[in-house]
Amino acid sequence: MSNGRVEIVICLGSSCFARGNKNIVQEIKKFLEENNLMHKVTFRGKHCFGKCENGPSLTIGEKKFELVTLGSIREVLENELL
């Protein structure tokens, strides 16, 4: 957490990008806006998590998520943020 906010960090490395993280980034932004969470969450990218074979990867707080897909990201966000 940063300043009492939940921090979401997504890998922006080339392997995760090739596996669809660009669409996942957009879906996360959309979810945060739809659920009025922009003031409670810090969302940023990081160059590489070093787990390229398991990407796309992201962290929410201290929890790590790997092999995230466009189809699974909403459930992850609902479970962690709502």
ZADOMAR-520527 format. One record per atom (N, C-alpha, C): atom name; x, y, z; chain. Coordinates in nm, 4 decimals, decimal comma, padded with zeros to 6 digits. Atoms other than C-alpha are relative to their C-alpha. Last residue first. Layout:
N
+-------+----------+----------+----------+--------+
! atome !       xx !       yy !       zz ! chaine !
+-------+----------+----------+----------+--------+
!    CA !        X !        Y !        Z !      A !
...
+-------+----------+----------+----------+--------+
! end
This chain:
82
+-------+----------+----------+----------+--------+
! atome !       xx !       yy !       zz ! chaine !
+-------+----------+----------+----------+--------+
!     N !  00,1393 ! -00,0284 ! -00,0380 !      A !
!    CA ! -01,4567 ! -00,5114 ! -00,3738 !      A !
!     C ! -00,0391 ! -00,0753 !  00,1257 !      A !
!     N !  00,0313 ! -00,1420 ! -00,0248 !      A !
!    CA ! -01,0831 ! -00,4755 ! -00,4365 !      A !
!     C ! -00,1411 !  00,0273 !  00,0475 !      A !
!     N ! -00,1003 ! -00,0736 ! -00,0758 !      A !
!    CA ! -00,9182 ! -00,8185 ! -00,4263 !      A !
!     C ! -00,0434 !  00,1409 !  00,0417 !      A !
!     N ! -00,0399 !  00,0694 ! -00,1212 !      A !
!    CA ! -01,1967 ! -01,0540 ! -00,5284 !      A !
!     C !  00,0925 !  00,0816 !  00,0869 !      A !
!     N !  00,1165 !  00,0081 ! -00,0892 !      A !
!    CA ! -01,3500 ! -00,8108 ! -00,7776 !      A !
!     C !  00,0376 ! -00,0638 !  00,1315 !      A !
!     N !  00,0238 ! -00,1324 ! -00,0561 !      A !
!    CA ! -01,0085 ! -00,7348 ! -00,9273 !      A !
!     C ! -00,1184 !  00,0017 !  00,0959 !      A !
!     N ! -00,1116 ! -00,0327 ! -00,0903 !      A !
!    CA ! -00,9217 ! -01,1016 ! -00,9737 !      A !
!     C ! -00,0267 !  00,1331 !  00,0683 !      A !
!     N !  00,0203 !  00,0815 ! -00,1201 !      A !
!    CA ! -01,2665 ! -01,1729 ! -01,1203 !      A !
!     C !  00,1100 !  00,0275 !  00,1026 !      A !
!     N !  00,1126 ! -00,0560 ! -00,0772 !      A !
!    CA ! -01,2274 ! -00,8830 ! -01,3622 !      A !
!     C ! -00,0244 ! -00,0775 !  00,1283 !      A !
!     N ! -00,0398 ! -00,1175 ! -00,0783 !      A !
!    CA ! -00,8801 ! -00,9988 ! -01,4689 !      A !
!     C ! -00,1141 !  00,0588 !  00,0823 !      A !
!     N ! -00,0096 !  00,0234 ! -00,1450 !      A !
!    CA ! -00,9778 ! -01,3531 ! -01,5666 !      A !
!     C !  00,0208 !  00,1258 !  00,0830 !      A !
!     N !  00,1164 !  00,0680 ! -00,0554 !      A !
!    CA ! -01,1095 ! -01,3144 ! -01,9228 !      A !
!     C !  00,0034 ! -00,0185 !  00,1507 !      A !
!     N !  00,1095 ! -00,0956 !  00,0091 !      A !
!    CA ! -00,8512 ! -01,0556 ! -02,0245 !      A !
!     C ! -00,1263 ! -00,0601 !  00,0604 !      A !
!     N !  00,0583 ! -00,0159 !  00,1332 !      A !
!    CA ! -00,5936 ! -01,3013 ! -01,9038 !      A !
!     C ! -00,1079 !  00,1069 !  00,0042 !      A !
!     N !  00,1237 ! -00,0777 ! -00,0003 !      A !
!    CA ! -00,3577 ! -01,3195 ! -01,6075 !      A !
!     C ! -00,0477 !  00,0158 ! -00,1437 !      A !
!     N !  00,0843 !  00,0542 !  00,1076 !      A !
!    CA ! -00,0963 ! -01,5943 ! -01,6342 !      A !
!     C ! -00,1373 !  00,0675 ! -00,0019 !      A !
!     N ! -00,0679 !  00,0333 !  00,1243 !      A !
!    CA !  00,0479 ! -01,4748 ! -01,3033 !      A !
!     C ! -00,0988 ! -00,0631 ! -00,0970 !      A !
!     N !  00,0879 !  00,0727 !  00,0910 !      A !
!    CA ! -00,0913 ! -01,2982 ! -00,9978 !      A !
!     C !  00,0748 ! -00,0209 ! -00,1307 !      A !
!     N ! -00,0459 !  00,0107 !  00,1384 !      A !
!    CA !  00,1179 ! -01,1828 ! -00,7046 !      A !
!     C ! -00,0964 ! -00,0859 ! -00,0801 !      A !
!     N !  00,0353 !  00,1229 !  00,0716 !      A !
!    CA ! -00,0289 ! -01,0652 ! -00,3748 !      A !
!     C !  00,0460 !  00,0059 ! -00,1450 !      A !
!     N ! -00,1089 !  00,0968 ! -00,0103 !      A !
!    CA !  00,1520 ! -00,7989 ! -00,1694 !      A !
!     C ! -00,0267 ! -00,1295 ! -00,0774 !      A !
!     N ! -00,0562 !  00,0012 ! -00,1343 !      A !
!    CA ! -00,0741 ! -00,5121 ! -00,2691 !      A !
!     C !  00,1189 ! -00,0937 !  00,0008 !      A !
!     N !  00,0985 ! -00,0851 ! -00,0662 !      A !
!    CA ! -00,2181 ! -00,6183 ! -00,6001 !      A !
!     C !  00,0381 ! -00,0051 !  00,1469 !      A !
!     N !  00,0141 !  00,0100 ! -00,1444 !      A !
!    CA !  00,0617 ! -00,7545 ! -00,8113 !      A !
!     C ! -00,1103 !  00,0944 !  00,0435 !      A !
!     N !  00,0279 ! -00,1232 ! -00,0720 !      A !
!    CA !  00,0650 ! -00,8229 ! -01,1820 !      A !
!     C ! -00,0012 ! -00,0279 !  00,1486 !      A !
!     N ! -00,0069 !  00,0037 ! -00,1452 !      A !
!    CA !  00,1861 ! -01,0768 ! -01,4329 !      A !
!     C ! -00,0386 !  00,1351 !  00,0584 !      A !
!     N ! -00,0129 ! -00,1274 ! -00,0687 !      A !
!    CA !  00,1095 ! -01,1412 ! -01,7987 !      A !
!     C ! -00,0093 ! -00,0154 !  00,1524 !      A !
!     N !  00,0703 ! -00,1261 !  00,0210 !      A !
!    CA !  00,3014 ! -01,3536 ! -01,7847 !      A !
!     C ! -00,1262 ! -00,0167 ! -00,0810 !      A !
!     N !  00,1267 !  00,0033 ! -00,0728 !      A !
!    CA !  00,4201 ! -01,6872 ! -01,6465 !      A !
!     C ! -00,0829 !  00,1264 ! -00,0194 !      A !
!     N !  00,0748 !  00,1187 !  00,0420 !      A !
!    CA !  00,7070 ! -01,7536 ! -01,8921 !      A !
!     C ! -00,1370 ! -00,0084 !  00,0666 !      A !
!     N !  00,0568 ! -00,0157 !  00,1340 !      A !
!    CA !  00,8264 ! -01,3960 ! -01,8422 !      A !
!     C ! -00,0854 ! -00,1182 ! -00,0445 !      A !
!     N !  00,0721 !  00,1276 !  00,0099 !      A !
!    CA !  00,8766 ! -01,4291 ! -01,4694 !      A !
!     C ! -00,0690 ! -00,0068 ! -00,1356 !      A !
!     N ! -00,0946 !  00,1102 !  00,0066 !      A !
!    CA !  01,1401 ! -01,1567 ! -01,4298 !      A !
!     C ! -00,0635 ! -00,1376 ! -00,0050 !      A !
!     N !  00,0057 !  00,0706 ! -00,1281 !      A !
!    CA !  00,8888 ! -00,8954 ! -01,3102 !      A !
!     C !  00,0969 ! -00,1177 !  00,0025 !      A !
!     N ! -00,0005 !  00,1463 !  00,0098 !      A !
!    CA !  00,9723 ! -00,6580 ! -01,5956 !      A !
!     C !  00,0005 ! -00,0613 !  00,1391 !      A !
!     N ! -00,0583 !  00,0543 !  00,1230 !      A !
!    CA !  00,9320 ! -00,2893 ! -01,6766 !      A !
!     C ! -00,0060 ! -00,1518 ! -00,0086 !      A !
!     N ! -00,1399 !  00,0256 ! -00,0329 !      A !
!    CA !  00,6894 ! -00,1894 ! -01,4044 !      A !
!     C !  00,0593 ! -00,0727 ! -00,1191 !      A !
!     N ! -00,0711 !  00,1076 !  00,0665 !      A !
!    CA !  00,3469 ! -00,0383 ! -01,4650 !      A !
!     C !  00,1421 ! -00,0098 !  00,0494 !      A !
!     N ! -00,1192 ! -00,0361 !  00,0773 !      A !
!    CA !  00,1273 !  00,1688 ! -01,2415 !      A !
!     C !  00,0600 ! -00,1236 ! -00,0651 !      A !
!     N ! -00,0218 !  00,0973 !  00,1067 !      A !
!    CA ! -00,2116 !  00,1727 ! -01,0699 !      A !
!     C !  00,1181 !  00,0467 ! -00,0838 !      A !
!     N ! -00,1093 ! -00,0501 !  00,0822 !      A !
!    CA ! -00,2553 !  00,3464 ! -00,7345 !      A !
!     C !  00,0301 ! -00,1090 ! -00,1012 !      A !
!     N ! -00,0968 !  00,0900 !  00,0623 !      A !
!    CA ! -00,5957 !  00,2568 ! -00,5942 !      A !
!     C !  00,1061 !  00,0798 ! -00,0752 !      A !
!     N ! -00,0451 !  00,1002 ! -00,0976 !      A !
!    CA ! -00,8382 !  00,4221 ! -00,3527 !      A !
!     C !  00,1144 ! -00,0864 ! -00,0503 !      A !
!     N ! -00,0565 ! -00,0709 ! -00,1155 !      A !
!    CA ! -00,9118 !  00,7468 ! -00,5417 !      A !
!     C !  00,0559 ! -00,0961 !  00,1060 !      A !
!     N ! -00,1194 ! -00,0743 !  00,0404 !      A !
!    CA ! -00,9587 !  00,5633 ! -00,8728 !      A !
!     C !  00,0672 !  00,0693 !  00,1178 !      A !
!     N ! -00,1141 !  00,0381 ! -00,0832 !      A !
!    CA ! -01,1966 !  00,3133 ! -00,7101 !      A !
!     C !  00,1264 !  00,0804 ! -00,0305 !      A !
!     N ! -00,0344 ! -00,1195 ! -00,0767 !      A !
!    CA ! -01,5318 !  00,4428 ! -00,8403 !      A !
!     C !  00,1172 ! -00,0248 !  00,0954 !      A !
!     N !  00,0250 !  00,0285 ! -00,1411 !      A !
!    CA ! -01,6377 !  00,0943 ! -00,9492 !      A !
!     C !  00,0441 !  00,1130 !  00,0922 !      A !
!     N !  00,1378 !  00,0481 ! -00,0170 !      A !
!    CA ! -01,6739 !  00,1796 ! -01,3192 !      A !
!     C ! -00,0367 ! -00,0197 !  00,1466 !      A !
!     N !  00,0930 ! -00,1107 !  00,0260 !      A !
!    CA ! -01,3521 !  00,3852 ! -01,3129 !      A !
!     C ! -00,1438 ! -00,0420 !  00,0269 !      A !
!     N ! -00,0193 ! -00,0994 ! -00,1060 !      A !
!    CA ! -01,1424 !  00,1124 ! -01,1493 !      A !
!     C ! -00,0963 !  00,1171 ! -00,0154 !      A !
!     N !  00,0545 !  00,0535 ! -00,1248 !      A !
!    CA ! -01,2883 ! -00,1530 ! -01,3794 !      A !
!     C !  00,0107 !  00,1025 !  00,1126 !      A !
!     N !  00,1457 ! -00,0006 !  00,0139 !      A !
!    CA ! -01,2179 !  00,0545 ! -01,6928 !      A !
!     C ! -00,0662 ! -00,0469 !  00,1294 !      A !
!     N !  00,0422 ! -00,1407 ! -00,0059 !      A !
!    CA ! -00,8590 !  00,1169 ! -01,5849 !      A !
!     C ! -00,1525 !  00,0108 ! -00,0045 !      A !
!     N ! -00,0184 ! -00,0428 ! -00,1387 !      A !
!    CA ! -00,8129 ! -00,2557 ! -01,5172 !      A !
!     C ! -00,0456 !  00,1450 !  00,0165 !      A !
!     N !  00,1084 !  00,0597 ! -00,0787 !      A !
!    CA ! -00,9639 ! -00,3442 ! -01,8559 !      A !
!     C !  00,0110 !  00,0396 !  00,1475 !      A !
!     N !  00,1233 ! -00,0731 !  00,0300 !      A !
!    CA ! -00,7312 ! -00,1027 ! -02,0359 !      A !
!     C ! -00,1173 ! -00,0518 !  00,0829 !      A !
!     N ! -00,0150 ! -00,1351 ! -00,0560 !      A !
!    CA ! -00,4259 ! -00,2497 ! -01,8644 !      A !
!     C ! -00,1281 !  00,0791 ! -00,0214 !      A !
!     N !  00,0236 !  00,0155 ! -00,1438 !      A !
!    CA ! -00,5509 ! -00,6002 ! -01,9505 !      A !
!     C !  00,0121 !  00,1351 !  00,0700 !      A !
!     N !  00,1449 !  00,0086 ! -00,0199 !      A !
!    CA ! -00,5767 ! -00,5045 ! -02,3174 !      A !
!     C ! -00,0358 ! -00,0127 !  00,1480 !      A !
!     N !  00,0546 ! -00,1294 !  00,0433 !      A !
!    CA ! -00,2131 ! -00,3903 ! -02,3215 !      A !
!     C ! -00,1516 !  00,0023 !  00,0212 !      A !
!     N !  00,0185 ! -00,0876 ! -00,1147 !      A !
!    CA ! -00,1185 ! -00,6986 ! -02,1160 !      A !
!     C ! -00,0545 !  00,1378 ! -00,0381 !      A !
!     N !  00,1267 ! -00,0706 ! -00,0127 !      A !
!    CA ! -00,1951 ! -00,9230 ! -02,4103 !      A !
!     C ! -00,0153 !  00,0958 !  00,1161 !      A !
!     N !  00,1058 !  00,0886 ! -00,0489 !      A !
!    CA !  00,0661 ! -01,1978 ! -02,4283 !      A !
!     C ! -00,1279 !  00,0749 !  00,0363 !      A !
!     N !  00,0349 !  00,0922 !  00,1087 !      A !
!    CA !  00,3029 ! -00,9932 ! -02,6448 !      A !
!     C ! -00,1133 ! -00,0934 !  00,0396 !      A !
!     N !  00,0670 ! -00,0794 !  00,1024 !      A !
!    CA !  00,2984 ! -00,7195 ! -02,3810 !      A !
!     C ! -00,0475 ! -00,0898 ! -00,1135 !      A !
!     N !  00,1370 ! -00,0231 ! -00,0485 !      A !
!    CA !  00,3770 ! -00,9756 ! -02,1123 !      A !
!     C ! -00,0799 !  00,0820 ! -00,1011 !      A !
!     N !  00,0691 !  00,1292 !  00,0007 !      A !
!    CA !  00,6786 ! -01,0890 ! -02,3146 !      A !
!     C ! -00,1445 !  00,0151 !  00,0464 !      A !
!     N !  00,0401 !  00,0374 !  00,1361 !      A !
!    CA !  00,7849 ! -00,7314 ! -02,3922 !      A !
!     C ! -00,0734 ! -00,1332 ! -00,0057 !      A !
!     N ! -00,1059 !  00,0593 !  00,0811 !      A !
!    CA !  00,7880 ! -00,6202 ! -02,0298 !      A !
!     C ! -00,0529 ! -00,0510 ! -00,1332 !      A !
!     N !  00,0068 ! -00,0574 !  00,1342 !      A !
!    CA !  00,5075 ! -00,4008 ! -01,8996 !      A !
!     C !  00,1134 ! -00,0502 ! -00,0893 !      A !
!     N ! -00,1227 !  00,0136 !  00,0768 !      A !
!    CA !  00,4417 ! -00,5986 ! -01,5825 !      A !
!     C ! -00,0214 !  00,0567 ! -00,1402 !      A !
!     N !  00,0048 !  00,0967 !  00,1084 !      A !
!    CA !  00,1424 ! -00,4673 ! -01,3920 !      A !
!     C !  00,1331 !  00,0002 ! -00,0741 !      A !
!     N ! -00,1148 ! -00,0163 !  00,0888 !      A !
!    CA !  00,1519 ! -00,2999 ! -01,0521 !      A !
!     C ! -00,0072 ! -00,1102 ! -00,1050 !      A !
!     N !  00,0011 !  00,1015 !  00,1046 !      A !
!    CA ! -00,1656 ! -00,2475 ! -00,8502 !      A !
!     C !  00,1175 !  00,0317 ! -00,0910 !      A !
!     N ! -00,0834 ! -00,0185 !  00,1176 !      A !
!    CA ! -00,1232 ! -00,0536 ! -00,5265 !      A !
!     C ! -00,0113 ! -00,1203 ! -00,0929 !      A !
!     N ! -00,0411 !  00,1300 !  00,0530 !      A !
!    CA ! -00,3992 ! -00,0285 ! -00,2692 !      A !
!     C !  00,0815 !  00,0274 ! -00,1258 !      A !
!     N !  00,0629 !  00,0448 !  00,1234 !      A !
!    CA ! -00,4056 !  00,3174 ! -00,1154 !      A !
!     C !  00,0499 ! -00,1389 ! -00,0359 !      A !
!     N !  00,1305 !  00,0565 ! -00,0306 !      A !
!    CA ! -00,3285 !  00,4048 !  00,2446 !      A !
!     C ! -00,0754 ! -00,0503 ! -00,1219 !      A !
!     N !  00,0873 ! -00,1051 ! -00,0530 !      A !
!    CA ! -00,0457 !  00,6349 !  00,1343 !      A !
!     C ! -00,1404 ! -00,0513 !  00,0293 !      A !
!     N ! -00,0680 ! -00,1269 !  00,0091 !      A !
!    CA !  00,1064 !  00,3520 ! -00,0748 !      A !
!     C ! -00,0967 !  00,1088 !  00,0449 !      A !
!     N !  00,0823 ! -00,1181 !  00,0000 !      A !
!    CA !  00,0000 !  00,0000 !  00,0000 !      A !
!     C !  00,0867 !  00,1243 !  00,0000 !      A !
+-------+----------+----------+----------+--------+
! end
